[in-house]
Amino acid sequence: MIDMETDELRACKDAADLLENYRSFGPMVEEAIAAFKRIGECIEDPTHEKVNEAKDLIGQLMKEIGPYQGYVPLVAVALEKLKKWSESV
């Protein structure tokens, strides 16, 4: 099977993988990991409902990352990439 991973899927995976290192910091990190994984699933099968769900999750994560951007810049970059994707679909 050919790997058809997009930049957006890679961003989701990389952000979730990075956040795994911070899982012990609390439920907010666990929720962010789950959100990135779900966004990835929505991107893989972009039905109208899943695109809307992904957009909602991206918006929520954008609000939550504000004060933590300096600690997890890769996550902030991933969210910017996902935000651009959400505006293009």
N, C-alpha and C positions, 0 to 999 in steps of 0.2 A: 504494500500500500504506500502511496506517495504521501509524504508529510506536507499537508497544505496549511501549516500553521501561519497565521497572519501576525503582523506586528502587534495587533491588539490582543490576540490570544497569548502571545509571548509576554506582553506587558502584564496581563492578568496572572499568568503563572509565576513570573519573576516577583511580582509584588506579593503574592500569597506565600511564595517560598521565603522571601525576606522576612515577612511578618511572622513566620513560624518561629523565628529566633526570639520574638517578643511575646509569644503566646502567654507566658506566665505573668505578664503585666496586667492581665485582666480580661473580662468578657468583651470589652470594646475591640480588642485585638482579634479575639476569636470571631467576632461578628464581621470584622473587616476581611478576614481570611475567607470566611464563608461567602461574603459578598463578592469578592474577586473571583472565586470559583464559580459562583452562579452567573456572574457577568460573562465569564468565559463560555459557559454552557449556552447562554443566550446568543452569543456571537456565533457559535458553531451552528446553531439552528435558528436563524433570525426571523421567526414569525413576527407578525405585528405585535402580538401580546408580549413576546419575549424581548423585543426591541424596547418597548415601553418599560418593561420591568428593569432592563439593563440601564435605561436612562434614569429611572428613579434611584436605582442603587448607586450609580455614578454620582448623581446630585447629592445624595446622602453622604457618600464618602468624601466628596469635595468639601462639604461643610465641616465634617468631623476632623479632617486632616489639618486644618488651618494651623493650630498652634504646634503641631508636631512635624511640619514639613522639614524643618532643619535636621531632625533626627532620622528621618527616613526619606531622603530626597529621591531615591529611586521610586518610591511609592507615589510621590508627588508628580514625578515625570510620567509615570504610568497613568495616573489619573488624567493628566493633561491630554495624553494620547487618546485615552478612552473618551474624554469629553469631545475631542475633535471628531472621533468616530460617531459619537451619538448625534452630533450636529449634522453629519453628512448622510445619515440614513433616514 
